[in-house]
Amino acid sequence: DYEIAVKWFKAGEKEPVHKQIMATEITVVIAGEIRLGDEIFSKGDVITIPPGEFAEFESITDSSLVCVKTPSLPNDKVLG
């Protein structure tokens, strides 16, 4: 039904632009500061990315995140 990941990033790390076709991603910033698209998020922020919306990620400072994807669809990610 869902998958959960805990991720750690060093300042300056990026992930390729991508989207989920059918899944929703929910990200909780546990520590640090990140950029998703044109917005900056920090500790305690909760971000919901609906299916079909491209996400461009960069860790501005060392950061940690909890990411939830529902439903769990391993082949749902498409690089942009």
N, C-alpha and C positions, 0 to 999 in steps of 0.2 A: 504493500500500500504506500510506503514511503521509504526514503533513505536519509540518513543523517551522517554528516561529516564534520569533523573538527579540523580546521585548517590553520596553519601558521605561515605567515609571509614576512620576509625581510623588506625593509624600506626599498622602494623602487621596483619590486617584483610586479609583474603584470601577468594577466591571463589573456589568451586570445579572445577577440570579440566572438560571442556565441549567443545562441538562443536555444530554448527548449521548444519543441514542436507542440507537445501536449501537456507537459508538466509545469507546475508552478514552483518557483524557487523562493524560499524564505531564508534570509540571511540575518543573523544577529551578530553585531560587532561586540566581541567580548573585550578586546583591548586594541588600542591604537586608532589610527585614522586611515580611511580608505576613500577612493574615488570610484564611483560607479557612474559612467556617463559624465554628465556635467555637474553632478552633485557630490558633496563631501559628507561622509558619515563618520561618526566616532562612537566610542564606548557606549553601549546601551541602545543604540539605534537598531531598529528592526526594519528590514527592507523586503518588500514583496515584489518579485519580478514575474509577471503573468506570462503564460505561453505566448510565443511569437514575438516577444520584445527582446531586442538585442541588448546584451550587457557587455560593457567595456570596463574591465576592472584594473585598478592599480592600487598597490599598498603604498600610502604616502609615508607612513612610519612603520616600524615593526608592528605587526598586528596579528590578532587571532580572531577567527570567525567560527560560528556554528551555522552550518548550512543544512536546510531541510528541503528535499525535493519530493513532491507528491503529484501523481503517483510515481513509483520507482520504475523508470523505463530506461534501461541501460543504453539504448541506441537512440535516445530522443534528442541528443545534443547535436546542433548544427553550427559549424564555424562560419563566421561572417566575414 
